[in-house]
Amino acid sequence: MKLSRKTAGALAALATVGLLSACTGPATTEKREEITAFPTSWDKPITIDVFDGLANYMGMQEGWFGKLVEDKFNMKLNIIAPNVAGGGDTLFNTRVTAGDLGDLIITDKGQRLEELTEGGLLLDSASFYPAMKNVGRFDAAVDKINEGADGTYAFPSQVSSLKPTEPSEGLDPTFGPYLRWDLYKEAGYPEISTLEDLLPVLKKMQDAEPTAPNGQKTYALSLFKDWDGNMLNNAKQPTTYYGFDEVGFALAKGDGSEYQGILDDDGQYVRALRFFHEANELGILDPDSTTQNYDTLWNKYQNGQVLFSFWPWLGQAAYNTDANVKEGRGFMMAPMDDMKVFSYGAEAYGGKQVFAIGAKAEDPERIAAFIDWLFSSEGALANNSQTQGAAGPEKLTWEVNAEGEPELTELGHKVFFEGDAEVPAEWGGGSYIDGASQLNISAVLPVDTDPNTGFPYSYKMWPSYQAETSNPVTDDWSAKMDAPTTIDYLQKNDQLLVGAGASYTPPTDSSEIETLRNQVKASIVQTSWQMVFAESDAQFDSLLDSLQETAKGLGYDKVLEVDMSKAEEQDAARQAVTAEFGG
């Protein structure tokens, strides 16, 4: 049943709450009266358990964000993070078996949300929804998430009022060929027509700076294994430079114009593997790639030991420090002539995760009020993910200037330019970074417009901030590329391919397909690494032939057929959302 704000009130009297665990299914129910406004204050102090599948912190929320929440809601947040508790599903399964996942739940939509709803672990929040005025601005997303459920069990994340064909990322796309611009400049800005043309350029850059300041050898390229899944994850990244994104064993262009299997002879995945193989033959691929993890790689970027980055949020975030860029060193996007970089469109129906209230929550109304606050201007500015430009509280890290534009305060400058600052006692004291929200999820897309200021929530997109971030690296890049930002450059040159934000969730694999996928992907990942470090082109080709034959024997074609179907469904969803919201 589709419940909009208009119908929620009429159905609120029938809203029910499942009280038994997923093992026993729904049982006793209770009726809740509709509310149209939340209290302005809360007398009884409470502590709620927040089961957060995205959090990288376990324990009580401290610092300025904790104080802000406590001042507004008389509520403390005890964050339960499976990422910290060993990863995997062990903690999730243990709590589900006990029938109480948490009071506030941040989890994946799709199968997991459906299972929790059907198992009676989530509360039907229909009776609170008429009071949730901030969430109500995104009514279409709430309807979509709860489609097919007889109630309102979840609320979106990363939701946006932007058109779904608009990029969601802000100043830089999620993906892109980023290189040490200072060394590229030193090389004379050589032309880069294709991905393969990067190799001699990167070799020239490495030859120019063979040793990092810490005395370690530099490499143009460095890989890691942590994120390998259906394929060697690092080899997926160059495919995004040509408009593709992964759907299992399939690669799908963001506009639905082309689909490939990852083992196609002339496909983009094999092309990327060959690119890495040729880089290794040139001596510009880090031999530690097969054993290091992401943390080790991050440290190498910080130390200047790696010269190319698949993403802005790795190379730039780790290396483009204030000190480095002032001296003219930093990562910027390379001008590759034939690229058409894939971009995730703004999600009209929200991202992959949702907020929900646990069925056994002691004070669900207060939690509903807290969720609603996360969608307000104040909540979004305070809570949004730190990596996406969360500006923090007004009058602490930023303020509106005489021209009516948001700009950073002195403390904001220290935090966002120098890395951290001590927070005044009246705001909670302690380190600003340590006291930031540990939820690690944005309710509203950071590039969306704050209705109170008319500017994006992300401080990185404020004119005042961009004026202050001018430095020798960005100035030279802008002059050479004739654009103020990467997104501007890509849009101006028709080199950005936006996959409309349809919030598509693929159906879960059947047990047969899941079994086949697991054995096939193990073979793909293992052999892909062998191909990268093959001793010759002939060995590379031989390994590819062997992988194709082995994968086929293990059921690759059957799984690929399922993934191709998912890719086509995703494209249909993108077309539908574009038709509904415009683009």
C-alpha positions in Angstrom: 0.0 0.0 0.0 1.3 3.4 -0.9 1.0 5.9 2.0 1.5 9.5 1.2 1.3 12.4 3.7 -2.3 12.9 2.4 -3.4 9.4 3.3 -1.2 8.7 6.3 -3.5 10.6 8.6 -6.5 8.7 7.6 -4.7 5.4 8.1 -2.8 6.3 11.3 -5.5 4.9 13.6 -4.9 1.5 11.9 -1.1 1.7 12.1 0.4 -1.3 13.9 3.7 -2.3 15.5 5.1 -5.8 15.2 6.4 -6.9 18.6 8.0 -10.2 18.0 11.4 -11.1 16.5 12.1 -12.1 12.9 12.1 -15.7 14.0 8.5 -15.8 15.2 7.0 -13.2 12.8 4.5 -10.5 13.7 2.2 -11.0 16.7 0.4 -8.7 19.1 -0.3 -5.2 17.7 -1.3 -1.9 19.2 -3.0 1.2 17.8 -1.4 4.5 17.8 -3.0 7.9 17.6 -2.0 10.3 14.8 0.1 13.3 15.8 0.5 16.4 13.7 3.3 18.2 15.6 6.1 17.1 17.9 6.7 18.5 21.4 9.1 21.5 21.6 10.9 19.9 24.5 11.3 16.4 26.1 11.4 16.1 29.9 12.7 12.5 30.4 16.3 11.9 29.4 16.8 8.7 27.3 19.6 6.8 25.6 18.8 5.0 22.4 20.6 2.2 20.6 21.4 3.2 17.0 22.2 0.2 14.9 24.1 1.7 12.1 25.4 -0.3 9.2 27.5 2.6 7.9 29.1 3.8 11.2 32.8 3.4 11.7 32.5 4.2 15.5 31.1 2.2 18.3 29.9 3.7 21.6 28.3 6.9 22.8 28.1 9.9 20.5 30.3 12.5 22.2 31.3 16.1 21.5 29.4 19.0 19.9 27.0 16.8 17.9 26.2 14.7 20.9 25.5 17.9 22.9 23.3 19.3 20.1 21.2 16.2 20.0 20.9 16.1 23.8 20.0 19.8 24.0 17.2 19.4 21.4 15.9 16.0 22.3 17.2 15.2 25.8 18.5 12.1 24.1 21.9 10.3 23.9 23.0 8.1 21.0 24.7 4.8 21.7 26.0 3.7 18.3 26.2 0.0 17.5 28.5 -0.5 14.5 28.9 -3.9 12.8 31.9 -2.4 10.9 33.7 -2.0 14.2 32.5 -5.2 15.7 34.4 -7.4 13.3 32.4 -6.7 10.1 30.1 -9.1 8.4 26.6 -10.1 9.6 27.4 -11.6 12.9 26.3 -8.7 15.1 23.2 -8.1 12.9 22.2 -11.8 13.1 22.7 -11.9 16.8 20.5 -8.9 17.5 17.8 -10.0 15.0 17.7 -13.4 16.7 17.1 -11.6 20.0 14.3 -9.7 18.4 15.7 -6.2 19.0 18.0 -4.8 16.4 18.0 -1.3 17.8 15.8 1.8 18.6 17.0 3.7 15.5 18.1 1.5 12.6 20.2 2.6 9.6 20.2 -0.3 7.1 20.0 -1.2 3.5 16.8 -1.0 1.6 15.7 -3.8 -0.6 15.8 -7.4 0.7 17.2 -6.4 4.2 14.5 -3.8 4.7 11.8 -6.2 3.5 13.0 -9.0 5.9 13.1 -6.6 8.9 9.6 -5.3 8.1 8.1 -8.8 7.5 9.9 -10.1 10.6 8.3 -7.5 12.9 11.5 -5.7 13.9 10.5 -2.3 12.5 7.8 0.0 13.7 5.1 1.3 11.4 5.6 5.1 11.7 2.5 6.2 9.8 1.1 7.8 13.0 4.1 10.1 13.3 4.4 10.9 9.6 2.0 13.9 9.6 4.3 15.6 12.1 7.4 14.9 10.0 7.3 18.2 8.0 11.0 18.1 7.0 10.8 14.5 5.7 7.5 15.4 4.1 9.3 17.6 1.5 10.5 14.3 0.0 7.1 12.5 0.1 7.7 10.8 -3.3 10.8 9.1 -1.9 9.0 8.0 1.3 6.2 6.5 -0.8 8.6 4.7 -3.1 10.6 3.1 -0.2 7.4 1.9 1.5 5.8 0.7 -1.7 4.1 -2.7 -1.2 4.3 -2.4 2.6 1.1 -1.9 4.6 2.6 1.1 6.5 5.4 3.5 6.7 8.5 1.6 7.9 11.4 3.5 6.5 12.7 6.9 5.5 15.2 7.7 2.7 18.8 8.9 2.9 20.8 11.0 0.4 17.4 12.3 -1.0 17.4 15.3 -3.2 15.1 17.9 -4.8 17.5 18.2 -7.8 16.5 16.6 -11.1 17.7 13.0 -11.2 19.7 13.8 -14.3 21.8 16.3 -12.4 25.1 15.0 -11.0 25.0 14.3 -7.3 28.7 14.8 -6.5 29.3 18.6 -6.3 32.6 19.9 -7.5 34.2 16.6 -8.5 32.6 13.4 -9.9 32.9 10.1 -7.9 35.3 8.7 -10.5 38.0 10.2 -12.8 41.6 10.0 -13.9 43.3 12.2 -11.3 47.1 12.6 -11.5 49.8 14.7 -9.8 49.2 17.9 -11.7 52.5 19.4 -10.8 54.4 16.5 -12.4 52.1 16.6 -15.4 52.8 20.3 -15.8 56.5 19.6 -15.5 56.2 17.1 -18.3 54.8 19.8 -20.6 51.1 18.9 -20.4 51.4 16.1 -22.9 48.2 15.2 -24.8 46.3 12.2 -23.5 43.9 10.9 -26.2 42.9 7.6 -24.6 43.4 5.5 -21.4 46.4 3.8 -23.0 48.0 7.2 -23.7 48.2 7.7 -19.9 51.0 5.1 -19.6 53.9 7.0 -21.2 52.8 10.2 -19.5 52.7 8.4 -16.1 56.1 6.8 -16.9 57.6 10.3 -17.6 56.1 11.6 -14.3 57.6 8.7 -12.3 61.0 9.2 -13.9 60.8 12.9 -13.0 60.2 12.0 -9.3 61.4 8.5 -8.6 61.6 9.0 -4.9 59.1 10.4 -2.4 60.1 12.9 0.3 60.2 10.0 2.8 62.8 8.2 0.8 60.5 5.5 -0.6 60.2 4.7 -4.3 57.3 6.3 -6.1 55.0 4.4 -8.4 52.5 5.9 -10.9 49.9 3.3 -10.0 49.2 1.4 -6.8 46.3 -1.1 -6.3 44.7 -2.9 -3.3 42.5 -5.9 -2.8 40.1 -4.9 0.0 37.1 -4.1 -2.2 37.3 -7.0 -4.7 33.9 -8.6 -5.2 32.5 -9.7 -8.6 35.7 -8.6 -10.1 39.1 -6.9 -9.3 37.6 -3.7 -8.1 40.5 -1.4 -9.2 40.0 -2.7 -12.8 36.4 -1.6 -12.6 37.5 2.0 -12.1 38.8 2.9 -15.6 35.6 1.6 -17.0 33.8 4.5 -15.3 35.9 6.9 -17.4 33.9 5.6 -20.4 30.5 5.9 -18.8 30.1 2.4 -17.4 29.2 1.2 -14.0 29.0 -2.4 -12.7 25.9 -4.5 -12.3 27.3 -7.8 -11.1 29.2 -9.4 -14.0 27.8 -6.8 -16.4 29.0 -3.3 -17.2 26.2 -0.9 -18.1 26.6 2.6 -19.6 24.8 5.2 -17.6 22.5 6.1 -20.5 21.6 2.5 -21.3 23.2 2.6 -24.7 25.6 -0.3 -24.2 26.0 -3.4 -22.0 29.1 -5.6 -21.7 30.1 -8.8 -19.9 33.2 -8.2 -17.9 35.0 -11.1 -19.6 34.2 -9.9 -23.1 37.4 -9.9 -25.2 37.0 -6.3 -26.3 35.2 -5.1 -23.2 36.3 -2.3 -20.9 37.2 -4.6 -17.9 39.7 -6.6 -19.9 41.0 -3.4 -21.3 41.6 -2.1 -17.8 43.4 -5.3 -16.8 45.6 -5.0 -19.9 46.3 -1.4 -19.0 47.5 -2.5 -15.5 49.6 -5.3 -17.1 51.3 -2.8 -19.5 51.9 -0.5 -16.5 53.6 -3.3 -14.7 55.8 -4.1 -17.7 56.8 -0.4 -17.8 57.8 -0.6 -14.1 55.2 2.0 -13.0 52.9 -0.4 -11.0 53.5 -0.9 -7.3 54.5 -4.5 -6.6 52.9 -4.2 -3.2 49.5 -4.0 -4.9 48.7 -7.7 -4.3 49.2 -7.5 -0.5 48.5 -4.0 0.7 45.1 -2.8 2.1 43.4 0.6 1.6 44.9 2.0 4.8 48.4 1.3 3.6 47.6 2.8 0.2 46.2 5.9 1.8 49.4 6.4 3.7 51.4 6.1 0.5 49.3 8.8 -1.1 49.8 11.0 1.9 53.6 10.5 1.6 53.7 11.3 -2.1 54.5 7.7 -3.1 51.6 7.3 -5.7 51.1 9.6 -8.7 47.7 8.6 -10.1 44.4 8.2 -8.4 41.1 6.6 -9.6 39.1 8.9 -7.5 39.3 12.5 -6.2 38.4 11.4 -2.7 41.6 9.4 -2.5 44.4 11.3 -4.1 43.1 14.8 -3.4 41.9 14.0 0.1 45.2 12.4 1.1 47.7 14.6 -0.6 46.2 18.0 -1.4 47.0 19.4 2.0 47.2 23.1 2.5 51.0 22.9 2.7 51.3 20.8 -0.5 49.0 22.9 -2.7 50.6 26.2 -1.6 53.9 24.7 -2.9 52.2 23.8 -6.2 51.8 20.1 -5.6 48.5 18.2 -5.9 46.1 15.9 -7.7 43.8 17.2 -10.4 41.8 15.6 -13.2 43.7 14.8 -16.3 42.4 16.0 -19.7 41.7 12.6 -21.4 40.2 13.3 -24.8 37.9 10.3 -25.2 36.6 10.0 -21.6 32.9 10.2 -20.8 33.0 10.0 -17.0 30.1 8.2 -15.3 28.3 10.2 -12.6 25.6 9.2 -10.2 22.5 11.3 -10.7 20.7 12.9 -7.8 18.5 10.3 -6.2 14.9 11.4 -6.4 13.9 8.4 -4.2 17.0 8.4 -2.0 20.2 6.3 -1.7 20.9 2.7 -0.8 20.3 3.1 3.0 17.3 4.0 5.0 16.3 5.2 8.5 13.8 3.1 10.5 12.5 2.9 14.0 12.8 -0.4 15.9 9.6 -2.1 16.9 10.7 -2.2 20.6 11.8 1.5 20.8 10.8 2.9 24.2 10.0 6.4 22.8 9.4 6.1 19.1 7.8 9.5 18.8 11.1 11.1 19.9 13.1 9.1 17.5 10.7 10.1 14.7 11.3 13.7 15.7 15.0 13.1 15.5 14.8 11.5 12.1 12.7 14.4 10.9 15.3 16.9 12.3 18.0 15.2 10.2 16.1 16.4 7.1 15.9 20.0 8.4 18.4 22.6 7.4 19.9 22.6 10.9 20.1 18.8 11.0 21.5 18.4 7.5 24.2 21.0 8.0 25.2 19.3 11.3 24.9 15.7 10.4 25.8 15.2 6.7 28.8 13.0 6.1 32.0 14.8 6.8 33.6 13.5 3.6 30.8 15.3 1.6 31.3 18.8 3.0 29.2 18.9 6.1 29.3 22.6 7.1 28.4 22.0 10.8 26.2 24.2 13.0 25.6 27.8 12.1 27.5 30.3 14.3 30.0 27.6 15.2 31.8 26.8 11.9 29.9 29.2 9.6 27.7 32.3 9.5 25.8 34.4 7.0 27.8 37.4 5.9 26.6 40.9 5.1 25.9 39.9 1.5 23.6 37.2 2.7 26.0 34.4 1.7 27.3 31.6 4.0 30.9 31.8 4.9 33.2 30.0 7.4 33.9 31.4 10.8 37.4 31.5 12.3 36.8 28.1 13.9 35.5 26.8 10.6 38.6 27.9 8.8 40.7 26.0 11.3 38.6 22.9 11.0 38.3 22.8 7.2 41.6 24.3 6.2 43.9 23.1 9.0 42.2 19.8 9.8 40.7 20.4 13.3 40.1 22.8 16.1 39.0 22.9 19.7 35.3 23.6 20.2 34.2 26.1 22.8 32.8 24.7 26.0 29.3 26.0 25.4 29.2 23.8 22.2 30.5 20.8 24.0 34.2 21.3 24.0 36.8 18.9 22.7 38.0 18.3 19.1 35.6 19.3 16.4 36.4 16.2 14.3 36.0 13.8 17.2 32.7 15.4 18.1 31.2 15.3 14.6 28.3 13.0 13.9 29.3 9.4 13.8 26.2 8.3 11.9 28.1 8.5 8.6 25.0 9.1 6.6 23.5 12.1 5.0 19.7 12.4 5.1 19.7 15.1 2.4 22.2 15.1 -0.5 24.9 17.6 0.4 24.8 19.3 -3.0 21.0 20.0 -2.5 19.9 23.5 -1.8 19.4 24.7 1.8 16.1 26.5 1.7 17.2 28.8 4.4 20.2 30.2 2.6 19.6 29.4 -1.0 23.1 27.8 -1.2 24.1 24.1 -1.1 24.5 22.4 2.2 28.1 21.5 1.3 30.4 24.3 2.3 32.7 23.2 -0.5 30.2 24.6 -3.0 29.9 28.0 -1.4 31.3 30.9 -3.5 33.1 32.2 -0.4 34.9 28.9 0.2 35.8 28.5 -3.5 37.3 32.0 -3.5 39.4 31.1 -0.4 40.6 27.7 -1.8 42.4 29.3 -4.7 46.0 28.0 -4.8 48.8 27.4 -7.3 47.5 23.9 -8.2 43.9 24.8 -8.8 44.7 28.1 -10.5 47.0 26.4 -13.0 44.5 23.6 -13.6 41.7 26.1 -14.1 43.7 28.2 -16.5 44.8 25.2 -18.6 41.4 23.6 -18.6 39.4 26.8 -18.9 37.0 25.8 -16.2 36.5 26.6 -12.5 35.8 23.1 -11.3 36.0 19.5 -12.6 32.3 19.1 -13.0 32.1 22.4 -14.9 34.9 21.2 -17.2 33.3 17.8 -17.9 29.9 19.4 -18.5 31.3 22.1 -20.8 33.1 19.5 -22.9 30.3 16.9 -23.0 32.4 14.5 -21.0 30.0 13.6 -18.2 27.5 10.8 -18.5 25.0 11.0 -15.7 23.1 7.8 -14.8 19.8 9.2 -13.6 19.1 8.8 -9.9 16.4 6.1 -9.9 17.3 4.6 -6.6 17.2 1.2 -8.3 17.6 -1.8 -6.0 18.4 -5.0 -7.9 16.4 -8.2 -6.9 18.2 -10.6 -4.7 20.0 -13.6 -6.4 18.3 -17.0 -6.1 20.2 -19.5 -4.1 21.4 -21.2 -7.3 22.7 -17.9 -8.8 24.3 -16.9 -5.5 26.2 -20.2 -5.4 27.3 -19.9 -9.0 28.3 -16.3 -8.6 30.5 -17.0 -5.6 32.5 -19.7 -7.3 32.8 -17.7 -10.6 33.8 -14.4 -9.0 36.5 -16.2 -6.9 38.0 -17.4 -10.2 37.7 -14.0 -11.9 39.4 -12.1 -9.1 42.2 -14.6 -8.7 43.0 -14.8 -12.4 42.6 -11.1 -12.9 45.4 -10.4 -10.5 47.5 -13.0 -12.3 46.8 -11.3 -15.6 47.9 -7.9 -14.2 51.3 -9.4 -13.1 51.7 -11.7 -16.1 55.3 -12.0 -17.3 54.4 -11.4 -21.0 51.6 -10.4 -23.3 51.3 -14.0 -24.4 50.8 -15.2 -20.8 48.2 -12.4 -20.3 46.3 -13.7 -23.3 46.6 -17.3 -22.2 45.3 -16.5 -18.7 42.4 -14.6 -20.3 41.5 -17.6 -22.5 41.8 -19.9 -19.5 39.6 -17.6 -17.3 36.9 -17.4 -19.9 36.8 -21.1 -20.3 36.8 -21.8 -16.5 34.2 -19.1 -15.8 32.0 -20.5 -18.5 32.3 -24.0 -17.0 31.4 -22.6 -13.5 28.2 -20.9 -14.7 29.3 -17.4 -15.7 26.9 -17.2 -18.7 23.9 -18.0 -16.5 24.8 -15.4 -13.9 25.6 -12.8 -16.6 22.2 -13.3 -18.1 20.7 -12.5 -14.7 22.9 -9.4 -14.4 22.1 -8.2 -17.9 18.5 -8.4 -17.0 19.2 -6.3 -13.8 21.1 -3.8 -15.9 18.1 -3.4 -18.3 15.7 -3.0 -15.3 18.0 -0.3 -13.9 17.9 1.6 -17.2 14.1 1.3 -17.4 14.0 2.7 -13.8 16.2 5.6 -14.9 14.0 6.4 -17.9 10.9 6.3 -15.7 12.3 8.6 -13.0 13.5 11.0 -15.7 10.1 11.0 -17.2 8.5 11.7 -13.8 10.8 14.3 -12.5 12.3 15.8 -15.7 15.8 16.0 -17.0 
